[in-house]
Amino acid sequence: MSRGAITEDLVRAQAKRLKMPGLARSFEALARQSREEGWTHEEFLHEALGTEITSREQSAAQHRVRDARFPEVKTLDGFDFELADGIDRALVAHLAKANWLSEAKNVILAGPIGTGKTHLAIAIGVEAARQRRRVTFWRAADLVRALVEARGQAELGRIHRRLQRAELLIVDELGFVPFDRTGGELLFNLLAERYERRSTIVTTNLAFSEWPKVFGDDEKLTAALLDRLADRATVIATKGKSYRQRRKSPADAKKSTSKGSATGADPV
């Protein structure tokens, strides 16, 4: 084995021992570039350490995205603003910078089913996570179920503390499943606790006037929740038909209509 190969193996071993995977992956290429361009030792060291820092930042961002437990990773690049009805692209881009999290502001995405609310919520959450913010995603029904179970096991304080550590809590599909009074109160207490401390994104298919039926028809509790959520919140109203319906080709639409007629069902 040549002297150079031995040295390379030693550097890899040292990088592994120091837990510097970015350096282990890049030092050979950097060494070649250094020789070709005549870098000083200090310049080589600067580039090598910079590569390790970048690697660690990328790894931390990936961990944040994974820890958020998104059902799937959605991005703003994958959102079709051309089909979006009334959504301000510049406003969404501003929210993706995540500066508003430092001010504990909220975002409410409200509109019909299938108009991109969850996609936008996840995409904004992914950008925040990539900026190493603590983000956690919950379906509203699953969150309430977890709170009810935690209360029954005297673990409510623990789950509250865990959720409060999240700089951004995404509560998706509020309104799909109504809660009983207990569930509504538990969700209210959680969100009230975050008021002016942490940020929350809520997606819902309901108008604000319809929220009481989700919270056991408790209008006072619902009004108090809306007062806290909507205070200093950005409200984005999505409109129109479901993306899935609008993305159907004319042939698909005709086929669907023909199928409905053949079976005696109404066209979708």
N, C-alpha and C positions, 0 to 999 in steps of 0.2 A: 504494500500500500504506500502511495506517495505521501510525502510530507504534507502537501496541500489537502489530500483526502483525510489524513489523520486530524489535521487542524479543524476541518469542517465537521467531522464527527464530534470533536471535543466541544465546538461551539454549539452544536445541536444539543448535546448533553447538558451543557451549562444553561442554555436557554430553557430547556425543559425543567431543570432543577429550580430555576428562578421563575418558572411559570410565565414565560414570555413567548407564547406560540407565534405571535406576529413576527417577532425577530427570527425565530427558528425557520419560518417559511420564506423570509425575504432576504436573509443576509447574503446568500450566494449571489443573487441577482444584483444586490447593492454593491457587493465587492467587485463584481465585474464592471459595473458602471463606474465605480470609483477609480479603478485602474485605467479605464478607457478615457475618463475625463480628467484624471489627475487631481482627484479630491485630496484635501488634507485629511489627517486622521480625525480632526475635530469635525470636519464636514461629514465624513462617513458616520461618525458616532451620532451626530445630529439627525441624519437621515434614518439611521437604524432605530433610534429611540422614537422618532416621529412615527415610523411604521408601526411600532409596538403600541404607541398611544392610540393611533387610529384603529388598530385591531381591537383593542380593549373597548373603545367607545362603540364600535360596531357590535361587539359581543354583548355589551351591556344593553344596547338598544334592542337587540334580538331577544334578550331575556325579558325585557319589559313587555314586549309585544306578546311573548309566550305567556307570561304571568297574567296578562289581562284576561286571558281565556275567551278571546273572541270566538264565536262559532265558526268563522272563517275570516281570513284577512281580506279586507276591501280597501281599495285606494281611491284617491280622488281622480287619478288618471283613468281608472276604470268606470268612472261615473259619467253618464251621458247627459251633459248639461243641455244639449240640443233638444232632448226629449223632456227635460225638466221644465215644469210650468211655473214660472215666477220665482225661481231660485236664483239669487244673486251670486254669480261665480266669485266675484271679488270678496263678498262677505264670507263665503265659505273658505276661500284662501286665507283670509285674515284669521278665521277661527282655527285653521290648521296650524298657525304659528304658535298657538297655545299660550300666548301672553296673558290671556284673560284668566287663566287658571291661577295666576298669582294674585288676582283680585277676587277670587272665589265667586266668579259670576257663573250663570247657568245658561243653558241652551235648551229650548223646547222646539222639537220638530213635530209639527202637527199636520195631518192630512189623511186622505183616503189610503186604504191598503194598496201596497204595491207602487207607491209613488217615490220611492227612494229614501225614505226616512232612515231605515236601519243602515243602508249602505253609507249614507252621509255620516251617521253617528259613529259607525265603526271606522270609517276613513279618517275622521277627525281624531278619534281615539288612537288610531295607529300612528298618526303623525305625532301626537303628544307622547306616546310611548317611545317612539324613535328619538324623541328629545329627552329621553330618560326620565319622563314623568311617570308616576305610579298611576296606572289606569286599571279599572276592573269593570267587566261587562256582565250584566245580569238581565235575563228576561224578567219582567215584572212579576209574573206568576211564580217563577222559581225563587226569586228573592223573598217574596212574602212567605212562601212555603218554608224557606230556610229560617226566616225569622220566627215563624210560629214553632218550628221544631226546636230551635235554640231556646225559646222561652220555656217550652215544656221540659227541657233538660237543664234548666238553670244556666244556660250558656249564652244568654242574650248579650250580656256585657262583653263577652269575648268577641262575638261576631261584630258588635258595634265598633269595638276598638280596631278590629281588622279592616272593616270597611272605611273607617275614618282615616286610616293611613293612606287610602287612595286619594290622590289629588283630583282625580276625575272618576266619578261613578257614572256609568251609563246604564240607565234603566229603560229597557226596550219593551215595546208593545204594551204600554200601559193602556188598559181599556179592553184588551182582548178577553181577559178573564176577570169577572167581578170578584171582589174580596168580601168576606164577611166583616163585621164591625171590628173584630179583633185584628184581622189581617190589615185592615185599613189603618187602624191606630198604630200598629207596629211600623208600617211603612211611613206613616206621618212622622212618628217620633224619630226615625232614622234620618229622614230628609230634613226635618226641623233642626236636628243636631248638626247637620252640615251647613246650615244657613250662615252665610258670611264667614265660613271657615274653609269650606271645600267646594269644589265645583261639581255640578251634576248635569248630565244630558238626559232628557226624557224624550222618548218618541211615543206618539199616541195617535190613534185614528179617531179620537173623539174631540169635539169642540169643548171648550172649557165649560160651557153650560151643561154638558153631559157628564162631567166628572163625578158628580155626587153618586150616580148609580154604580160606579166602580167601588166606592167607599161606603157601601152599605147604606146608601141614601142619607148619609150624615152630611148635611149641607154646611154646618158650621165647621166641621173638621176639614171638609174639602175647600171651603173658602180660606181657611187659615193656611192650608197647604199651598194653594195657588198664590196666596199673598207672599209667601216665602220664596216659592220657586220663580215666580214672575218678576219679583223685585230685582231690577238691574239685569234681567235676562234678555237674551236675544231669542226672539220668536221667529222661526222660519216656517211658513205655511206652504206645504206642497199641495199641488192641485192636479186635476186631470185624471185620466184613466191609468190603470196599472201599466207599468212598463212592459210587463209580459204580454199584455194585450196589444199595446202599441207596436211592439217589435215583431208581431206576427206578420209574415209576408201576406200579400193579397191571396196567394194560393192557399196558404194555411187558413186564412179567414174564411175563404170560400169552402174549403174542405170541412172546417168546423161547422159552418152553417148548414152544409148539405147533410152532415152527420146528424145534426140536431133535428133537421126536418125528417130524416129517415126514421129516427127513433121516436118521433113525436115530441121531442124535448124542445124547450126554448133555446134559441141560439145564444151562445155565450157572448 
